[in-house]
């Protein structure tokens, strides 16, 4: 099929503020972005190129391959343009497809209406050419078509990912308020951790940060945990290309590290969940799990990073209990983690002030729709100055 060999615009989407880390990943794979924006990266490539992108990227959400750009003032114009596309060359008439969209057009009150117009055009075209209509619905586990329609400009894409890439498929038990895997990876990348020194994650919850650290350190990519993508359901797909790419991932993945990754939580249930998730990801043997209060977390002499993702509480009206917790985090970093770099990820700036340390950096993220910061603390020892108290 021509899309597997024909270059077109590829949009790789991500959650807001993750694009700098997504760009690093894309460039590390040898691709040259033509544009980087707040929620994604744009480049030129084929659907075959999207196979490597889907299997390797940790920070992405969807990999979209452009089929056609056109003007469409209203739903009729949209349908008239879409019905001209040779859908019978992309979607098997005995197959199944779903439609997603991002729409801002004065004639569209709900994106579902735009989705129906796309579906109608595809079904009518294939039925006209093949005499049989394909099935369609909301499931994203087969062929997925994406409409981007802003004012009078429309782009229609093949979503080569299908289910989101932001979940890395190993976390079968999410635990309480888990951090999305793509966000966890991005926050670790933001620390500039060398992936070869101690990584400590007190208050680990379901273990996402520690697991993502272990996956980064061993060069294990999300494609090792997943066997279904949108590109597999496009006519002309060659499964050998996928298996060759997946073999590359297996061959470069390391089995061991020569430093400590430590994850602790006061909840026995949380640590049990974290262990199980780590086992699914194949990195349980690389992480030392302990049930303990975070203040009792071991800090090896070899320097590295300490990373917290504590509860945020309410944005307004800070809870006294959490104020005490954040102060204790600051005390732990000051007293026990000298020589390390400390990080606290939170969506509550008032609580962050209770840490009592001056942040060297405040890196912006979102967790869902919540505006968050990753606070970096340089924990000097010896002849270097002690951390300054926040005034």
C-alpha positions in Angstrom: 0.0 0.0 0.0 1.3 3.4 -1.0 1.0 5.1 2.4 3.7 2.7 3.8 6.2 4.1 1.3 4.9 7.6 0.6 6.0 10.6 2.7 3.5 12.9 4.2 3.1 15.1 7.3 3.3 13.1 10.5 2.0 14.7 13.7 3.1 13.1 17.0 0.8 14.4 19.8 1.6 14.5 23.5 0.2 16.0 26.6 0.7 19.7 27.1 4.3 20.6 28.1 5.8 17.3 27.2 6.9 18.2 23.7 10.5 19.2 24.6 11.1 15.6 25.9 9.2 14.1 22.9 11.4 16.1 20.6 14.5 14.6 22.3 13.2 11.1 21.7 12.3 11.8 18.0 15.7 13.3 17.3 17.4 10.3 19.0 15.6 8.0 16.6 17.2 10.0 13.7 14.1 12.0 12.6 14.3 15.8 12.0 11.2 17.6 13.3 9.9 20.4 11.0 7.9 21.9 13.9 7.6 21.6 17.6 4.6 23.0 19.4 3.1 22.7 23.0 1.3 19.5 22.4 3.4 17.7 19.7 6.1 17.4 17.1 5.7 17.5 13.3 7.9 15.7 10.8 7.8 14.1 7.3 7.7 10.4 6.9 5.9 7.3 5.8 3.5 4.9 7.6 6.5 2.5 7.8 8.3 5.2 9.7 5.5 5.4 12.2 6.1 1.8 13.2 9.5 2.7 14.7 8.0 5.8 16.3 5.1 3.9 17.9 7.3 1.3 19.3 10.0 3.6 20.7 8.4 6.7 22.0 7.8 7.1 25.7 6.4 10.6 25.9 3.9 10.5 22.9 0.2 10.0 22.8 -0.7 9.4 19.1 1.3 9.2 15.8 -0.9 10.7 13.0 -0.2 10.3 9.3 -1.8 12.9 7.1 -4.0 11.6 4.2 -5.4 14.9 3.0 -5.7 18.6 3.8 -8.7 20.6 2.4 -11.1 23.5 3.0 -14.5 22.7 4.4 -16.9 25.4 5.6 -19.6 23.1 6.8 -20.5 19.4 7.3 -21.7 18.9 3.7 -18.4 20.2 2.4 -16.5 18.0 4.8 -18.5 14.9 3.6 -18.0 15.8 -0.1 -14.2 16.0 0.4 -13.9 12.8 2.4 -16.0 10.7 0.1 -13.5 11.3 -2.6 -10.7 9.6 -0.7 -10.0 6.0 -1.7 -10.9 4.5 1.6 -11.3 1.1 0.0 -7.5 1.2 -0.4 -6.9 1.7 3.4 -9.7 0.0 5.2 -10.8 -3.6 4.5 -14.5 -3.8 3.8 -14.8 -6.7 6.2 -12.9 -4.8 8.8 -13.7 -2.3 11.6 -12.8 1.3 12.1 -13.3 4.2 14.6 -13.2 8.0 14.2 -11.7 10.6 16.6 -11.6 14.3 16.1 -10.5 17.7 17.3 -13.1 20.2 15.9 -13.7 23.9 16.2 -16.2 24.8 13.5 -19.2 27.1 13.9 -21.6 24.4 12.4 -20.5 21.7 14.8 -22.0 21.7 18.3 -20.6 18.4 19.3 -17.5 16.5 18.0 -19.7 13.4 17.8 -21.6 14.9 14.9 -18.3 15.5 13.0 -17.3 11.9 13.7 -20.6 10.7 12.2 -20.0 12.7 9.0 -16.5 11.2 8.7 -17.9 7.7 9.3 -20.7 8.2 6.8 -18.3 9.3 4.1 -16.0 6.3 4.7 -18.8 3.8 4.8 -20.6 5.2 1.7 -17.3 5.2 -0.3 -16.4 1.6 0.6 -20.0 0.4 0.1 -20.1 2.0 -3.3 -16.8 0.5 -4.4 -17.0 -2.9 -2.7 -20.7 -3.5 -2.2 -20.2 -4.2 1.5 -19.9 -1.7 4.4 -17.3 -2.1 7.1 -18.2 -2.0 10.8 -17.5 1.0 12.9 -17.7 2.1 16.5 -15.9 3.6 19.4 -13.2 1.0 20.0 -9.7 2.2 19.1 -8.2 -1.3 18.7 -8.5 -1.6 14.9 -8.2 1.1 12.1 -8.5 4.6 13.6 -9.2 7.8 11.5 -8.6 11.2 13.0 -10.2 14.5 11.9 -8.6 17.9 12.8 -11.0 20.6 11.7 -10.4 24.2 12.8 -12.7 26.9 11.2 -12.6 26.1 7.5 -9.4 24.1 7.4 -9.5 20.3 7.8 -6.9 17.6 8.0 -7.7 13.9 7.9 -5.2 11.5 9.3 -4.7 7.8 9.9 -4.0 7.4 13.6 -1.3 4.8 13.4 -1.3 4.3 17.2 -4.9 3.5 17.9 -4.9 3.2 21.7 -2.8 5.9 23.3 0.9 5.5 23.6 1.0 7.6 26.8 0.1 4.4 28.8 3.0 2.0 28.5 0.9 -1.2 28.9 2.7 -2.7 31.9 0.6 -1.1 34.6 -2.2 -3.6 35.2 -3.0 -2.3 38.7 -3.0 1.6 38.7 -3.1 2.2 42.4 -4.3 5.5 44.0 -4.0 8.6 41.7 -1.3 7.2 39.5 1.0 9.4 37.4 0.5 8.8 33.6 3.5 6.9 32.3 4.4 9.5 29.6 4.4 12.2 32.2 6.5 10.1 34.6 9.1 9.6 31.9 9.1 13.2 31.0 9.7 14.4 34.5 12.6 12.0 34.9 14.1 13.3 31.5 13.6 16.8 32.8 16.0 16.0 35.7 18.8 15.2 33.2 19.4 12.0 35.2 22.4 10.2 33.7 20.6 6.8 33.9 23.7 5.4 35.5 23.5 6.6 39.1 21.3 6.0 42.2 17.5 6.8 41.7 15.5 7.0 44.9 11.7 7.3 44.9 10.1 7.6 48.3 6.3 7.6 48.5 6.4 5.5 45.4 2.7 4.7 45.2 2.0 2.3 42.3 5.7 2.5 41.4 5.5 4.4 38.1 8.5 6.7 38.6 10.8 3.9 39.7 9.6 1.6 36.9 10.1 4.3 34.3 13.6 5.0 35.7 14.5 1.3 35.4 13.1 1.2 31.8 15.1 4.3 30.9 18.3 2.9 32.5 18.0 -0.5 30.6 16.9 1.1 27.3 13.6 -0.8 27.3 10.9 0.8 25.2 7.1 0.6 25.4 6.9 -1.4 22.2 8.1 -4.4 24.1 4.8 -4.5 26.1 2.3 -4.1 23.3 1.3 -6.1 20.3 -1.5 -4.1 18.7 -1.3 -0.7 16.9 -3.4 1.2 14.4 -0.9 0.7 11.6 -1.5 -3.0 11.8 -5.1 -2.6 10.5 -4.2 -0.6 7.3 -4.4 -2.6 4.1 -0.9 -3.4 2.9 0.6 -3.8 6.3 3.7 -6.0 6.4 4.0 -7.7 9.8 7.7 -8.5 9.1 8.5 -4.8 9.4 7.0 -4.7 12.8 8.8 -7.8 14.0 12.1 -6.5 12.7 11.6 -3.3 14.6 10.5 -5.1 17.7 13.6 -7.4 17.5 15.8 -4.2 17.5 14.2 -3.2 20.8 14.8 -6.6 22.4 18.4 -6.7 21.2 19.4 -3.3 22.6 17.6 -3.7 26.0 19.9 -4.3 28.9 19.2 -6.9 31.6 21.0 -5.3 34.6 22.3 -2.1 36.0 25.2 -1.5 38.4 23.5 1.1 40.6 20.5 1.2 43.0 16.9 2.0 42.2 15.0 2.3 45.4 11.3 2.6 45.9 9.5 2.9 49.2 6.0 3.6 50.5 4.4 3.4 54.0 1.6 1.4 52.5 2.1 -2.3 52.2 -0.6 -2.5 49.5 1.1 0.3 47.4 4.4 -1.5 47.5 2.7 -4.8 46.6 1.0 -3.1 43.6 4.3 -1.5 42.6 6.1 -4.8 42.7 3.5 -6.4 40.5 3.6 -3.6 38.0 7.4 -3.8 38.0 7.2 -7.5 37.4 4.9 -7.0 34.4 7.5 -4.5 33.0 10.3 -7.0 33.6 12.2 -4.7 35.9 11.3 -6.0 39.4 14.7 -7.4 39.9 16.3 -4.0 39.3 14.3 -2.1 42.0 14.7 -2.5 45.7 11.2 -2.1 47.3 10.6 -1.4 51.0 7.6 -0.7 53.2 8.6 2.2 55.4 8.0 5.9 56.1 9.8 8.0 53.5 12.1 9.4 56.2 13.5 5.9 56.7 14.3 5.4 53.0 17.9 4.3 52.5 20.2 6.9 50.9 23.4 5.2 49.4 26.6 7.2 49.6 26.9 7.2 45.8 25.1 10.4 44.6 22.1 10.4 42.4 18.6 11.8 42.5 15.7 11.6 44.9 12.3 12.1 43.4 9.0 12.7 45.3 5.5 12.8 43.9 3.5 13.5 47.0 -0.2 14.2 47.3 -1.2 17.8 46.2 -4.2 18.3 48.4 -6.7 21.0 47.4 -5.4 23.9 45.3 -6.9 26.3 47.9 -7.2 25.7 51.6 -4.1 23.7 52.3 -4.5 20.8 54.7 -2.4 20.9 57.9 -1.5 17.2 57.5 0.0 17.8 54.1 1.8 20.9 55.3 3.6 18.8 57.8 4.4 16.1 55.2 6.0 18.7 52.8 8.0 20.2 55.7 9.2 16.6 56.5 10.2 16.1 52.8 12.3 19.2 53.0 14.0 18.1 56.3 14.7 14.6 54.7 16.3 16.2 51.7 18.4 18.6 53.8 19.6 16.1 56.4 19.9 12.8 54.6 20.4 13.5 50.9 23.4 15.8 50.7 25.3 15.3 47.5 22.1 14.4 45.7 19.7 16.4 43.6 16.2 16.4 45.0 13.0 16.7 43.1 9.4 17.3 44.2 6.5 17.1 41.7 3.4 18.9 42.9 0.4 20.8 41.7 0.2 22.8 44.9 2.6 25.8 45.1 1.5 26.7 48.6 2.5 23.3 49.9 5.8 23.5 48.0 6.7 26.5 50.1 6.6 24.3 53.2 9.6 22.3 51.9 11.7 25.2 53.1 14.4 25.0 50.4 15.1 27.4 47.5 14.5 25.6 44.2 17.2 25.8 41.6 14.6 25.2 38.9 10.9 25.1 38.6 10.0 23.0 35.6 6.4 23.4 34.2 4.1 20.4 33.6 0.5 19.5 33.6 -1.0 16.5 35.3 -4.3 16.2 33.5 -5.6 19.8 33.6 -3.8 20.7 36.8 -0.9 23.1 36.5 2.1 21.5 38.1 5.8 22.1 38.8 8.8 19.9 39.2 10.9 21.6 41.8 14.7 20.9 41.7 16.9 21.3 44.8 20.7 21.1 44.7 21.6 19.5 48.0 25.2 20.6 48.5 27.6 19.0 50.9 31.2 19.5 52.1 32.7 22.9 51.1 29.7 23.9 49.0 27.1 26.1 50.6 24.2 24.5 52.4 20.7 24.9 50.8 19.2 28.3 51.7 15.9 28.4 53.6 13.0 30.0 51.6 12.5 33.5 52.9 
